[in-house]
Amino acid sequence: MNEVGLRQSDAFAKGGRERYGLTPHTWQDFAACLHQSADPSVPLSARAARAYLDIAFFHPYPDGNARLALLVLAHVLEREGVRLDEVGPLQTTRYANDPDGALDLAALVTVLIRATHRRATAR
């Protein structure tokens, strides 16, 4: 199996309409942002949404970043013992530079967590 490393140049998406730059500080900044997903003073849904959007914003790999973002969101939740039983609503295009969209994503994660708990207790 080939190991995939962090991208080494600018990345482009959506037919070249979106550019994800690379600076000498990109990976240090990325690590610092992801580290914040473990801050217990921040609500869980906000941490999960933030980690998802950090992947979208930094676009760390040449391919598979949207799939990775969903996996990272699930990982942040799983660390706190939350496993969503539905992720379909999360599988849509999101933009890291959209503050209202970020709030909507955190709210959606909260709704999905509550719905998962509600269905689990109804069984």
Secondary structure in CASP SS format (residue, H / E / C, confidence):
PFRMAT SS
TARGET T0000
AUTHOR 0000-0000-0000
METHOD secondary structure of the structure
MODEL  1
M C 1.00
N C 1.00
E C 1.00
V C 1.00
G C 1.00
L C 1.00
R C 1.00
Q C 1.00
S C 1.00
D C 1.00
A E 1.00
F E 1.00
A E 1.00
K C 1.00
G C 1.00
G C 1.00
R C 1.00
E E 1.00
R E 1.00
Y E 1.00
G C 1.00
L C 1.00
T C 1.00
P C 1.00
H C 1.00
T H 1.00
W H 1.00
Q H 1.00
D H 1.00
F H 1.00
A H 1.00
A H 1.00
C H 1.00
L H 1.00
H H 1.00
Q H 1.00
S H 1.00
A H 1.00
D C 1.00
P C 1.00
S C 1.00
V C 1.00
P C 1.00
L H 1.00
S H 1.00
A H 1.00
R H 1.00
A H 1.00
A H 1.00
R H 1.00
A H 1.00
Y H 1.00
L H 1.00
D H 1.00
I H 1.00
A H 1.00
F H 1.00
F H 1.00
H C 1.00
P C 1.00
Y C 1.00
P C 1.00
D C 1.00
G C 1.00
N H 1.00
A H 1.00
R H 1.00
L H 1.00
A H 1.00
L H 1.00
L H 1.00
V H 1.00
L H 1.00
A H 1.00
H H 1.00
V H 1.00
L H 1.00
E H 1.00
R H 1.00
E C 1.00
G C 1.00
V C 1.00
R C 1.00
L C 1.00
D C 1.00
E C 1.00
V C 1.00
G H 1.00
P H 1.00
L H 1.00
Q C 1.00
T C 1.00
T C 1.00
R C 1.00
Y C 1.00
A C 1.00
N C 1.00
D C 1.00
P H 1.00
D H 1.00
G H 1.00
A H 1.00
L H 1.00
D H 1.00
L H 1.00
A H 1.00
A H 1.00
L H 1.00
V H 1.00
T H 1.00
V H 1.00
L H 1.00
I H 1.00
R H 1.00
A H 1.00
T H 1.00
H H 1.00
R H 1.00
R H 1.00
A H 1.00
T H 1.00
A H 1.00
R C 1.00
END
